[in-house]
Amino acid sequence: MNENIFGKVDQYISDLLAPEDQILKDTIKSIDEEGLPQISVTPNHGKMLQVMAILSNAKRILELGTLAGYSTIWLARALPENGQLITLEVDQHHSDVARKNIENAGLSDKVDFRVGKAMEILPQLIENNEGPFDLIFIDADKPPYTEYFEYALKLSRPGTVIICDNVIREGKVLDENTSDERVKGVQRFNKMLQQNKNVTATIIQTVGVKEHDGIAIAVVNRS
Ligand SMILES: C[S@@+](CC[C@H](N)C(=O)[O-])C[C@H]1O[C@@H](n2cnc3c(N)ncnc32)[C@H](O)[C@@H]1O
């Protein structure tokens, strides 16, 4: 099999169904210009997030890991007029870059930026009764994914969709002797997902223009 087939097909799907407009292209450009890492979701994954937001009729979205606001734009574009997205980011510079990109996208009235460690902001969201959210996208640092998910559950209602990126890590999750803290973090997370009775969940493997990985999708049970 042509080893580039996954990348080529990913590009084919993006061209068909997830073409980037100038705002998304400028957002990706800002990442290089501002010295941020190119670790945003791909166009196809951005579109998938948008489809999930529409599917779940999301009016309130929570995102962990803003970076330059690329996934934020895909998600916020699915919100209705009075919809709101809160996005958490530990790095002030990342959040500042994202703020400009969101402004450029005309979405400033829908996006609320919070800067700080997700682990510190999440309990504040609970304390301030800022939930429940209809969709939660977890895409920050990997070691505390299990704890992020537990906070996400506290900020959910029955039917809330929780999506967690990068849970397969090029298949390294199969290595039980790994010393990589990110891999260990998602291994612990995936095991928790298996045992969690509050959600119905699965993991979809992803291949394409980025390395082989996986996305966990969970829905909070209705009873
Ligand atoms: C993979 S990037 C997010 C990409 C973004 N969701 C997108 O697709 O456009 C992860 C982001 O999480 C941020 N991050 C890392 N540790 C964090 C923490 N403890 N709390 C909040 N954000 C964190 C990083 O600074 C980085 O900007």
PDBQT file of the ligand as one rigid body, heavy atoms in Angstrom, charges set to zero:
ROOT
HETATM    1  C1  LIG A 301      -2.569  20.521  21.651  1.00  0.00    +0.000 C 
HETATM    2  S1  LIG A 301      -2.557  22.200  22.147  1.00  0.00    +0.000 S 
HETATM    3  C2  LIG A 301      -4.239  22.679  21.914  1.00  0.00    +0.000 C 
HETATM    4  C3  LIG A 301      -4.607  22.758  20.456  1.00  0.00    +0.000 C 
HETATM    5  C4  LIG A 301      -5.953  23.388  20.202  1.00  0.00    +0.000 C 
HETATM    6  N1  LIG A 301      -7.005  22.697  20.927  1.00  0.00    +0.000 N 
HETATM    7  C5  LIG A 301      -6.256  23.317  18.728  1.00  0.00    +0.000 C 
HETATM    8  O1  LIG A 301      -6.520  22.201  18.230  1.00  0.00    +0.000 OA
HETATM    9  O2  LIG A 301      -6.235  24.364  18.062  1.00  0.00    +0.000 OA
HETATM   10  C6  LIG A 301      -2.459  22.082  23.895  1.00  0.00    +0.000 C 
HETATM   11  C7  LIG A 301      -2.527  23.416  24.617  1.00  0.00    +0.000 C 
HETATM   12  O3  LIG A 301      -2.744  23.134  26.003  1.00  0.00    +0.000 OA
HETATM   13  C8  LIG A 301      -2.014  24.050  26.756  1.00  0.00    +0.000 C 
HETATM   14  N2  LIG A 301      -1.775  23.479  28.096  1.00  0.00    +0.000 N 
HETATM   15  C9  LIG A 301      -0.784  22.654  28.479  1.00  0.00    +0.000 A 
HETATM   16  N3  LIG A 301      -0.884  22.374  29.780  1.00  0.00    +0.000 NA
HETATM   17  C10 LIG A 301      -1.977  23.029  30.239  1.00  0.00    +0.000 A 
HETATM   18  C11 LIG A 301      -2.596  23.141  31.510  1.00  0.00    +0.000 A 
HETATM   19  N4  LIG A 301      -2.099  22.518  32.570  1.00  0.00    +0.000 N 
HETATM   20  N5  LIG A 301      -3.704  23.900  31.608  1.00  0.00    +0.000 NA
HETATM   21  C12 LIG A 301      -4.221  24.543  30.530  1.00  0.00    +0.000 A 
HETATM   22  N6  LIG A 301      -3.662  24.480  29.307  1.00  0.00    +0.000 NA
HETATM   23  C13 LIG A 301      -2.556  23.742  29.152  1.00  0.00    +0.000 A 
HETATM   24  C14 LIG A 301      -0.732  24.259  25.962  1.00  0.00    +0.000 C 
HETATM   25  O4  LIG A 301      -0.083  25.460  26.339  1.00  0.00    +0.000 OA
HETATM   26  C15 LIG A 301      -1.237  24.249  24.545  1.00  0.00    +0.000 C 
HETATM   27  O5  LIG A 301      -1.511  25.545  24.091  1.00  0.00    +0.000 OA
ENDROOT
TORSDOF 0
